[in-house]
Amino acid sequence: QVQLVESGGGLVQAGGSLRLSCAASGRTSSSYAMGWFRQAPGKEREFVAAIRWSGASVKGRFTISRDNAKNTVYLQMNSLKPEDTAVYYCAAGRTVVDGQSMYEYDYWGQGTQVTVSS
């Protein structure tokens, strides 16, 4: 089992920045691919960014990075817009191929709220 805990969410004005963190514990492995997804009220969960064990990223609008020594993955979000408001989830997968589908991931965090005011 792998446990994922997100942090770094909060309220920010449009144009501002936030950095989300996801700390992994349990049977962690640097070979896991890690991803970030988000879900706004009334909408489906959508892909944000992903990164493979090698550090190669599947890029979305924001920048993803990882520190394997700390079992932590980050999501740097700049130039935030009100439409970025959502709960952001971290996910880990052992056999991720594309990285953009939530069904590729085995473990999920509980999410962190990001609210962008206009």
Biotite code that builds the C-alpha atoms (Angstrom):
import biotite.structure as struc

atoms = struc.array([
    struc.Atom([0.000, 0.000, 0.000], chain_id="A", res_id=1, res_name="GLN", atom_name="CA", element="C"),
    struc.Atom([1.024, 3.559, -0.706], chain_id="A", res_id=2, res_name="VAL", atom_name="CA", element="C"),
    struc.Atom([-0.345, 6.547, 1.158], chain_id="A", res_id=3, res_name="GLN", atom_name="CA", element="C"),
    struc.Atom([-0.376, 9.958, -0.498], chain_id="A", res_id=4, res_name="LEU", atom_name="CA", element="C"),
    struc.Atom([-0.894, 13.239, 1.326], chain_id="A", res_id=5, res_name="VAL", atom_name="CA", element="C"),
    struc.Atom([-1.311, 16.486, -0.559], chain_id="A", res_id=6, res_name="GLU", atom_name="CA", element="C"),
    struc.Atom([-0.567, 19.910, 0.864], chain_id="A", res_id=7, res_name="SER", atom_name="CA", element="C"),
    struc.Atom([-0.108, 23.477, -0.278], chain_id="A", res_id=8, res_name="GLY", atom_name="CA", element="C"),
    struc.Atom([-3.604, 24.309, -1.416], chain_id="A", res_id=9, res_name="GLY", atom_name="CA", element="C"),
    struc.Atom([-5.397, 27.469, -0.400], chain_id="A", res_id=10, res_name="GLY", atom_name="CA", element="C"),
    struc.Atom([-6.904, 30.723, -1.573], chain_id="A", res_id=11, res_name="LEU", atom_name="CA", element="C"),
    struc.Atom([-5.011, 32.852, -4.061], chain_id="A", res_id=12, res_name="VAL", atom_name="CA", element="C"),
    struc.Atom([-5.867, 35.771, -6.286], chain_id="A", res_id=13, res_name="GLN", atom_name="CA", element="C"),
    struc.Atom([-5.971, 35.433, -10.047], chain_id="A", res_id=14, res_name="ALA", atom_name="CA", element="C"),
    struc.Atom([-2.481, 35.719, -11.489], chain_id="A", res_id=15, res_name="GLY", atom_name="CA", element="C"),
    struc.Atom([-0.915, 34.314, -8.347], chain_id="A", res_id=16, res_name="GLY", atom_name="CA", element="C"),
    struc.Atom([1.019, 31.110, -7.762], chain_id="A", res_id=17, res_name="SER", atom_name="CA", element="C"),
    struc.Atom([0.838, 28.056, -5.561], chain_id="A", res_id=18, res_name="LEU", atom_name="CA", element="C"),
    struc.Atom([3.030, 25.019, -5.158], chain_id="A", res_id=19, res_name="ARG", atom_name="CA", element="C"),
    struc.Atom([1.349, 21.797, -4.221], chain_id="A", res_id=20, res_name="LEU", atom_name="CA", element="C"),
    struc.Atom([3.221, 18.928, -2.613], chain_id="A", res_id=21, res_name="SER", atom_name="CA", element="C"),
    struc.Atom([2.396, 15.254, -2.432], chain_id="A", res_id=22, res_name="CYS", atom_name="CA", element="C"),
    struc.Atom([4.241, 13.142, 0.102], chain_id="A", res_id=23, res_name="ALA", atom_name="CA", element="C"),
    struc.Atom([4.227, 9.387, -0.407], chain_id="A", res_id=24, res_name="ALA", atom_name="CA", element="C"),
    struc.Atom([4.665, 6.833, 2.356], chain_id="A", res_id=25, res_name="SER", atom_name="CA", element="C"),
    struc.Atom([4.238, 3.114, 2.829], chain_id="A", res_id=26, res_name="GLY", atom_name="CA", element="C"),
    struc.Atom([5.502, 0.792, 0.137], chain_id="A", res_id=27, res_name="ARG", atom_name="CA", element="C"),
    struc.Atom([6.889, 3.673, -1.801], chain_id="A", res_id=28, res_name="THR", atom_name="CA", element="C"),
    struc.Atom([8.973, 3.253, -4.878], chain_id="A", res_id=29, res_name="SER", atom_name="CA", element="C"),
    struc.Atom([10.706, 5.791, -7.009], chain_id="A", res_id=30, res_name="SER", atom_name="CA", element="C"),
    struc.Atom([9.686, 3.681, -10.003], chain_id="A", res_id=31, res_name="SER", atom_name="CA", element="C"),
    struc.Atom([6.059, 4.758, -9.617], chain_id="A", res_id=32, res_name="TYR", atom_name="CA", element="C"),
    struc.Atom([4.734, 7.316, -12.029], chain_id="A", res_id=33, res_name="ALA", atom_name="CA", element="C"),
    struc.Atom([3.045, 10.212, -10.281], chain_id="A", res_id=34, res_name="MET", atom_name="CA", element="C"),
    struc.Atom([0.222, 12.373, -11.496], chain_id="A", res_id=35, res_name="GLY", atom_name="CA", element="C"),
    struc.Atom([-1.899, 15.332, -10.549], chain_id="A", res_id=36, res_name="TRP", atom_name="CA", element="C"),
    struc.Atom([-5.582, 15.543, -11.362], chain_id="A", res_id=37, res_name="PHE", atom_name="CA", element="C"),
    struc.Atom([-8.234, 18.042, -10.397], chain_id="A", res_id=38, res_name="ARG", atom_name="CA", element="C"),
    struc.Atom([-11.973, 18.071, -9.972], chain_id="A", res_id=39, res_name="GLN", atom_name="CA", element="C"),
    struc.Atom([-14.208, 21.101, -9.885], chain_id="A", res_id=40, res_name="ALA", atom_name="CA", element="C"),
    struc.Atom([-17.769, 20.958, -8.515], chain_id="A", res_id=41, res_name="PRO", atom_name="CA", element="C"),
    struc.Atom([-20.099, 19.278, -10.970], chain_id="A", res_id=42, res_name="GLY", atom_name="CA", element="C"),
    struc.Atom([-17.281, 18.315, -13.303], chain_id="A", res_id=43, res_name="LYS", atom_name="CA", element="C"),
    struc.Atom([-15.327, 15.172, -14.004], chain_id="A", res_id=44, res_name="GLU", atom_name="CA", element="C"),
    struc.Atom([-11.843, 14.639, -12.676], chain_id="A", res_id=45, res_name="ARG", atom_name="CA", element="C"),
    struc.Atom([-9.329, 15.859, -15.230], chain_id="A", res_id=46, res_name="GLU", atom_name="CA", element="C"),
    struc.Atom([-5.641, 15.404, -15.884], chain_id="A", res_id=47, res_name="PHE", atom_name="CA", element="C"),
    struc.Atom([-3.246, 18.158, -14.879], chain_id="A", res_id=48, res_name="VAL", atom_name="CA", element="C"),
    struc.Atom([0.286, 16.734, -15.196], chain_id="A", res_id=49, res_name="ALA", atom_name="CA", element="C"),
    struc.Atom([2.269, 13.538, -14.698], chain_id="A", res_id=50, res_name="ALA", atom_name="CA", element="C"),
    struc.Atom([5.865, 12.515, -14.272], chain_id="A", res_id=51, res_name="ILE", atom_name="CA", element="C"),
    struc.Atom([7.585, 9.160, -14.762], chain_id="A", res_id=52, res_name="ARG", atom_name="CA", element="C"),
    struc.Atom([10.177, 7.619, -12.503], chain_id="A", res_id=53, res_name="TRP", atom_name="CA", element="C"),
    struc.Atom([12.849, 8.843, -14.886], chain_id="A", res_id=54, res_name="SER", atom_name="CA", element="C"),
    struc.Atom([11.734, 12.434, -14.448], chain_id="A", res_id=55, res_name="GLY", atom_name="CA", element="C"),
    struc.Atom([10.195, 12.651, -17.900], chain_id="A", res_id=56, res_name="ALA", atom_name="CA", element="C"),
    struc.Atom([6.988, 14.584, -17.570], chain_id="A", res_id=57, res_name="SER", atom_name="CA", element="C"),
    struc.Atom([3.691, 14.493, -19.368], chain_id="A", res_id=58, res_name="VAL", atom_name="CA", element="C"),
    struc.Atom([3.095, 18.162, -19.412], chain_id="A", res_id=59, res_name="LYS", atom_name="CA", element="C"),
    struc.Atom([-0.096, 19.933, -18.793], chain_id="A", res_id=60, res_name="GLY", atom_name="CA", element="C"),
    struc.Atom([-0.519, 23.582, -18.019], chain_id="A", res_id=61, res_name="ARG", atom_name="CA", element="C"),
    struc.Atom([1.495, 23.467, -14.817], chain_id="A", res_id=62, res_name="PHE", atom_name="CA", element="C"),
    struc.Atom([4.983, 22.191, -13.991], chain_id="A", res_id=63, res_name="THR", atom_name="CA", element="C"),
    struc.Atom([5.411, 18.889, -12.220], chain_id="A", res_id=64, res_name="ILE", atom_name="CA", element="C"),
    struc.Atom([8.613, 17.716, -10.555], chain_id="A", res_id=65, res_name="SER", atom_name="CA", element="C"),
    struc.Atom([9.671, 15.013, -8.125], chain_id="A", res_id=66, res_name="ARG", atom_name="CA", element="C"),
    struc.Atom([12.264, 14.407, -5.465], chain_id="A", res_id=67, res_name="ASP", atom_name="CA", element="C"),
    struc.Atom([12.691, 10.647, -5.201], chain_id="A", res_id=68, res_name="ASN", atom_name="CA", element="C"),
    struc.Atom([14.895, 10.950, -2.132], chain_id="A", res_id=69, res_name="ALA", atom_name="CA", element="C"),
    struc.Atom([12.015, 12.624, -0.313], chain_id="A", res_id=70, res_name="LYS", atom_name="CA", element="C"),
    struc.Atom([9.253, 10.550, -1.943], chain_id="A", res_id=71, res_name="ASN", atom_name="CA", element="C"),
    struc.Atom([7.591, 13.813, -2.860], chain_id="A", res_id=72, res_name="THR", atom_name="CA", element="C"),
    struc.Atom([6.116, 15.216, -6.030], chain_id="A", res_id=73, res_name="VAL", atom_name="CA", element="C"),
    struc.Atom([5.364, 18.870, -6.614], chain_id="A", res_id=74, res_name="TYR", atom_name="CA", element="C"),
    struc.Atom([3.049, 20.876, -8.811], chain_id="A", res_id=75, res_name="LEU", atom_name="CA", element="C"),
    struc.Atom([4.059, 24.453, -9.480], chain_id="A", res_id=76, res_name="GLN", atom_name="CA", element="C"),
    struc.Atom([1.090, 26.497, -10.587], chain_id="A", res_id=77, res_name="MET", atom_name="CA", element="C"),
    struc.Atom([1.652, 29.980, -11.971], chain_id="A", res_id=78, res_name="ASN", atom_name="CA", element="C"),
    struc.Atom([-0.659, 32.555, -13.501], chain_id="A", res_id=79, res_name="SER", atom_name="CA", element="C"),
    struc.Atom([-3.639, 30.970, -11.833], chain_id="A", res_id=80, res_name="LEU", atom_name="CA", element="C"),
    struc.Atom([-7.131, 31.684, -13.113], chain_id="A", res_id=81, res_name="LYS", atom_name="CA", element="C"),
    struc.Atom([-10.515, 31.372, -11.395], chain_id="A", res_id=82, res_name="PRO", atom_name="CA", element="C"),
    struc.Atom([-11.258, 28.367, -13.601], chain_id="A", res_id=83, res_name="GLU", atom_name="CA", element="C"),
    struc.Atom([-8.341, 26.568, -11.947], chain_id="A", res_id=84, res_name="ASP", atom_name="CA", element="C"),
    struc.Atom([-10.417, 26.373, -8.788], chain_id="A", res_id=85, res_name="THR", atom_name="CA", element="C"),
    struc.Atom([-10.809, 22.706, -7.887], chain_id="A", res_id=86, res_name="ALA", atom_name="CA", element="C"),
    struc.Atom([-9.752, 19.971, -5.537], chain_id="A", res_id=87, res_name="VAL", atom_name="CA", element="C"),
    struc.Atom([-6.347, 18.761, -6.653], chain_id="A", res_id=88, res_name="TYR", atom_name="CA", element="C"),
    struc.Atom([-5.481, 15.102, -6.249], chain_id="A", res_id=89, res_name="TYR", atom_name="CA", element="C"),
    struc.Atom([-2.164, 13.323, -6.311], chain_id="A", res_id=90, res_name="CYS", atom_name="CA", element="C"),
    struc.Atom([-1.963, 9.807, -7.713], chain_id="A", res_id=91, res_name="ALA", atom_name="CA", element="C"),
    struc.Atom([0.640, 7.050, -8.036], chain_id="A", res_id=92, res_name="ALA", atom_name="CA", element="C"),
    struc.Atom([0.744, 4.238, -10.540], chain_id="A", res_id=93, res_name="GLY", atom_name="CA", element="C"),
    struc.Atom([2.979, 1.242, -11.115], chain_id="A", res_id=94, res_name="ARG", atom_name="CA", element="C"),
    struc.Atom([2.214, 0.636, -14.788], chain_id="A", res_id=95, res_name="THR", atom_name="CA", element="C"),
    struc.Atom([1.352, 4.020, -16.180], chain_id="A", res_id=96, res_name="VAL", atom_name="CA", element="C"),
    struc.Atom([1.573, 4.153, -19.957], chain_id="A", res_id=97, res_name="VAL", atom_name="CA", element="C"),
    struc.Atom([0.001, 7.382, -21.143], chain_id="A", res_id=98, res_name="ASP", atom_name="CA", element="C"),
    struc.Atom([-0.279, 9.076, -17.779], chain_id="A", res_id=99, res_name="GLY", atom_name="CA", element="C"),
    struc.Atom([-3.322, 11.160, -18.624], chain_id="A", res_id=100, res_name="GLN", atom_name="CA", element="C"),
    struc.Atom([-6.019, 8.680, -17.666], chain_id="A", res_id=101, res_name="SER", atom_name="CA", element="C"),
    struc.Atom([-7.067, 8.403, -14.035], chain_id="A", res_id=102, res_name="MET", atom_name="CA", element="C"),
    struc.Atom([-7.617, 4.679, -14.547], chain_id="A", res_id=103, res_name="TYR", atom_name="CA", element="C"),
    struc.Atom([-3.882, 4.115, -14.903], chain_id="A", res_id=104, res_name="GLU", atom_name="CA", element="C"),
    struc.Atom([-3.254, 5.018, -11.275], chain_id="A", res_id=105, res_name="TYR", atom_name="CA", element="C"),
    struc.Atom([-3.391, 2.685, -8.307], chain_id="A", res_id=106, res_name="ASP", atom_name="CA", element="C"),
    struc.Atom([-3.286, 5.051, -5.336], chain_id="A", res_id=107, res_name="TYR", atom_name="CA", element="C"),
    struc.Atom([-4.868, 8.417, -4.632], chain_id="A", res_id=108, res_name="TRP", atom_name="CA", element="C"),
    struc.Atom([-4.567, 11.110, -2.023], chain_id="A", res_id=109, res_name="GLY", atom_name="CA", element="C"),
    struc.Atom([-7.547, 12.791, -0.407], chain_id="A", res_id=110, res_name="GLN", atom_name="CA", element="C"),
    struc.Atom([-7.030, 16.042, -2.267], chain_id="A", res_id=111, res_name="GLY", atom_name="CA", element="C"),
    struc.Atom([-6.271, 19.650, -1.451], chain_id="A", res_id=112, res_name="THR", atom_name="CA", element="C"),
    struc.Atom([-8.538, 22.569, -2.251], chain_id="A", res_id=113, res_name="GLN", atom_name="CA", element="C"),
    struc.Atom([-7.294, 25.320, -4.530], chain_id="A", res_id=114, res_name="VAL", atom_name="CA", element="C"),
    struc.Atom([-9.461, 28.417, -4.825], chain_id="A", res_id=115, res_name="THR", atom_name="CA", element="C"),
    struc.Atom([-8.575, 31.238, -7.181], chain_id="A", res_id=116, res_name="VAL", atom_name="CA", element="C"),
    struc.Atom([-10.440, 34.487, -6.684], chain_id="A", res_id=117, res_name="SER", atom_name="CA", element="C"),
    struc.Atom([-11.011, 37.000, -9.461], chain_id="A", res_id=118, res_name="SER", atom_name="CA", element="C"),
])
